[in-house]
Amino acid sequence: MEKVGKYAFILGILVAVVAGISEQTWAPGALAVLGLVVGFLNITSDETSSFLLASIALMMTATAMDSIPRVGEAINPFVSNIVAFIGAAVFVVAIKTLLDVTRD
């Protein structure tokens, strides 16, 4: 199962790049599903804090990219796809973390 999570992560990044270039309408849904797989299978409890912190930083940076003239417009489709992918994984990891914290 560990390899499935790793392959889902690699596939998610590839789909985000390709769909960002060609602006595919199906991409956000597919990326969200891949993100869920990554969140369930790929992020261990030891990696949770680092993953959540890096994800928050990535999402905040993605929001700020729109304000950069020309550059923000050019990379916005790619960044939106990455946010869809990582956002789903963050949701799963955050819920798993909350359940672990409240269980103790």
Secondary structure, 3 states (H helix, E strand, C coil): CHHHHHHHHHHHHHHHHHHHHHCCCCHHHHHHHHHHHHHHHCCCCCCHHHHHHHHHHHHHHHHHHCCCCCHHHHHHHHHHHHHHHHHHHHHHHHHHHHHHHHHC
